[in-house]
Amino acid sequence: METRKYNSPLGGDISTNKTNKGKGWKGIKGQAALALAVSLWIAGGSMASASLYIDATDNIVKGSVGSGTAVPNLGEAAADKTLTVTGNVLSVVEVYGGLVGGNSSSGEAKGYHLIINNAKVATAMGARSNHTSRNLVEGNFLKISNSSVGEVRGGSSKFGDAKNNQVELIDSTLGDVYGGHAYDGNKDATDNKVYITDSIVTGTVRGGFSGTETGDFVTGNKLYFSGVNSAGNVKNFQTIYITSAEWEKPALTLTGTGIAQNSDGSWATIDTRGITFTGVDALNAGQKTTLIKNKMTGFGGTILSGKYKVGTTLEGLGTASISDDDLIYTIDKGTKMEAQEQTHNTVMGAEVGMAALSAGNDFVGAATEGLSMAGNTGTDGMATYANMGGGSMNVETGSHVKTHTWNAILALGHKNEKKLSTTEYGAFFEYGTGNYSTFNGDERGDGSTRYTGGGILGKWQKNNGFYVEGSLRAGSIHDDAHNVLRDGAGNPYSYDTDATYWGAHIGVGREIKLNKTDILDLYAKYFYNHRGSVSFDAGGHYDLGAVESSVLRVGTRYTVKQNDNINYYGGLAVEHEFCGRASGFADGVAIRGADISGTSVRGEIGATFRPGEKSNVTLDLNLSGFAGKKQGLTGGLSAVFHI
């Protein structure tokens, strides 16, 4: 089953699946170790005057919950100003994330978190201040999921401002909802945010409220709808966003008087730009769905529309307008759906696998050279070679990918010497792993890749230094991507793919002895790698085609043999990628491809040495740097074991 995480704007996450959105809750991410979990259950009866809160004076959990309710953490400090309430039935009538008394503290209630899950509460507030003068309630968070709450307030101030508070409601039934609530005086309730997902509000949803209605309680207040919801009335919001909706099901059904004119005489702006539609794979021109049902005839605000999205894959143009008594969204005529730009991230991820395999080219080549060297062969003609190393590389793909790879190879070979030439052949096992980040404009994705395989290699060399070498390799490659794709509500999708790969290389060259200690190697090598096609689902269906890499490298290496145990070498080469293009389809629509073809310059330095004259091990330390299409450094340590 396709799984994803539902991102909470309050810092939490909700694990969901495609067929049961929002039914599980896992609290605030990163704060689980700090949050104070208060498990509450009823043993009999209800306590009409009960309350539970974090005292803002000392951040201790306090309250009067009655003898019928167990509160294990009552009287303990609230870590990170967080109070978490869970339980099937909660007899506590009022719950506050933070509570400021009339004269007992500074009057400010800031940064409190109240989390309610699977509970019944009469009143829930992110924070409340009853202070008579120095009074500010700001930056508090209230999250309610799978619960029933009579009245909801993000922040409530008796004689001051209630600003920048946030409320998130998920799969719950609520009475009245306030982003910010200012009781009295010429005070403001501004810049509050309310997020409502798959919930029922029987009363009114207000961005801000003031008892005297003389302050500002509209400016900056924002309301976000996703899923299927209902509400009686909506008022005092500057902007109402419809971020996602199930096709042919209203994102909001109005059961009361509807979206009212704000208290300052203004109207909210309804913004549908970038809306994500679920429950549908593709949309055609002229298709319609209801976004807001009922009570829209008298709406006097602005309605914004433009691009829409379907899952993580497709997008098109549509228009939201009032028809009869509803807000209707219509797919524009004369346009067709296109792949979202973020789908390009999937083919960038496919290129990473090819980059890892290309890094393995050098290890196969090193094994071929290592097993063929006279000093690396035992008396019976056998040699065992091991090499491992890693590096960091930036690869331009039309956007760019940053990779960190680690590769290893283990090879066993045999060398036959004849009068005019030598022949060396062997087999190898290879493994590579790494992680990567994709950068596509302002979007970043992350993932990891690994491959496992093996192959055969060989080299024939004449006494005059001319040689021909080659190899064949095959195996499987795995890609684990996360945060590469997101739907319109910001929910990230992950996916895993497995594919086969195979490759080959052939090279020709000549080693020229300049004197007793110096050797110049001139060579040309061709590398080919192929990764098979893959398919997966991640907010839509993806089919990524096979990827090929075709690289020609021409270069030289200069080796100085200091003595029988130590060699130094350095080299310079130019390589050109002829293919390297990844492409695919998202729900049948072509994705913008990624291309790593181009020219790079490769420089290398290294040293080969034996720890001692009688040692049966030869070590090779090497470092390579790339500039051009590929940019970065790789390094490694190899070993040859003589028998």
C-alpha positions, 0 to 999 in steps of 0.5 A: 500500500502506498504510504505517506506522511501528512505534514502538520503546520504546527510541526507534527505529522500524521501517518496516513495511507491512501485509503484512510487519510488522517486516521492516525496521529503520532504527535509533534515530530521532534518534540515527542521526547519533550512533550508531557503526555497526560493520559486521562480516562473517566472512572465514572461521572463528569466534573462540570467545573474541572480544568487542566492547564500549564501554569505560566508562572512555573510551567507546572501542570495543574488543575482540578479534575475530580476524583473520577479522573486519573492524571499521572503527571499532575504537578510535574513540569511541562517540558517544552511548554507542551501539554498532550491529552489523550483518552477515549473520554475526557471528563475535564471541561476546560484544557489550556496549553498555558494559563496566566492568572489575573495578577500572578505573572507577567501577563504574557502567554507565548509558545505553548502547545496543546495537543488533544487526540481522541478525547472529548473536551468542552473548551480547548485553548492553546493559551489563555491570559486573564491578566488585568493589564500587561496582557499578550497571547502570542505564538501558541499552538493548538492541535486537535485530532479525532476528538470532539471539542465544544469551543476552540481558541488558538489564543485567548486574552482577557484584556490584551491582544491575541496574535500569531496563534495557530489551530489545526483541526483534523478528523474532529467535530467542533463547536465554535473555532477562533484563531485569536480571541480578545475579550475586551477593550480596543485590542487586536486578534491578527495574524492567526492561522486555522487549518481544518482537515476532514472535520465538522464545525457546527458553529462559526469559524473566526480568524479573530474576535473582540468582545467590543469589536473595536480592534483589528481582528481581520488583518493577516488571519488565514484559513486553510481547508483540505479534504472534506469539511463542513462549517456553519459560518466563516468570518474575519479572515483576510484569506481563505485557502482551499489547498486540497479537495477530493474530486466531486466532494466539496472541500467545504459545505456551509450549513449556516449563513455561510461566509460572512462579511468581516467585522471591518466591512471587508470580504475574505479572498478565496484562493484556490491557486495550486489546489490539489485534487485527490480521488482522480487520476486525470482531468479533461477540459470542461470537467467541474467539481464543487469546492464550496457548497451552499450560501455563496450567492451573496459572497462579495470577495475576490476569488483567485484561481489558476494552476491545479494539481492532481496528486504529485504528477499532473497539473493544469489550468482551471477557474473557480467561480460562483454558480447558483449557490456554490463555488464551482471549479472548472477545468479550462478549455483549450489546455491539457494536463502537463507533468508537474515540475517536481516529477523531474526529481524522479529522473534526477534520482535515476541519474544518481544510480548511474553516477554510482555505477560510473564511480564503479568504473574506476574500481573495475579499471583499477582491479584490471590494472592491479591484477596485471602488474608483475609486482602484484602477482604471486609465484603461482600466478595468482593475485587477490585484489581489494579496493574501497573508497568514496567521494563527493560529486556534483553532477549537472542534469539540467538541474543538479544532483549532489552525491556521496558514494562509497564503492568497493571491489574484490577481485581474484585473478590469474596471470599467464606469461609467454615469451612475447606477451602476458594474459591476465584474467579474473572475476570480481564482486562489487558493491556501492552505496551512497546518498544524494540530494536533488536540487530543482529550483527551490525544491530539494529531495533526498535519497540513497542508492546501492548496487551489488553485482559482479563480473569478469575482467581480462587484459592482454599485454605485449612485451613492447607495452601495448595492451588491450583490456576489458570487463563485463559486469551485472547486478541489481541496483536499489533506489530509496527516495524520500522528500523528492515528491510532495502533493499540493498540501505539502505531504511528502511521498517516498518510494523504493525501486529495484532494477537490474544493471549491466555494463562493459568496458574496453580499453587500449593503451601502451606503457612506454618505458622512458628510463629505468624508473619512469613509465608513461601510459597512454590510453583510451577506454570506453565504458558502457552501463545500462540500468533497467526501467522501473515503475512505482506509485507515489501520489500517482503512477510513474514509469521511468525508462531505462538509463544508459551511460556511454563514456569515452576516456582518453588520458595518460598516467606517469609512474615513477618507480622509486624502488622495488617497494614504492611507486608514485603516479599522476595522471590527467584524462578527458572524458565525455559522456555521450548518453546519460539521459533519463526520462519517464512518464507520470500518469502517462504524461512525459516528464522533463528529462535529466541529462548528464551528457557532457565533458569532464576533466579528470586528474589523479595522484597516487602511490603504490607501496609494500609495507615491507620487503617480505610483505605479501600485500601491496597497497595503493592510495589514490585521489581523483578530482573532476571538473566540468560536467562532473565536479568533485573528489574521489579517493580510495585505498586498494590492496593486492594480496600475493599468494 
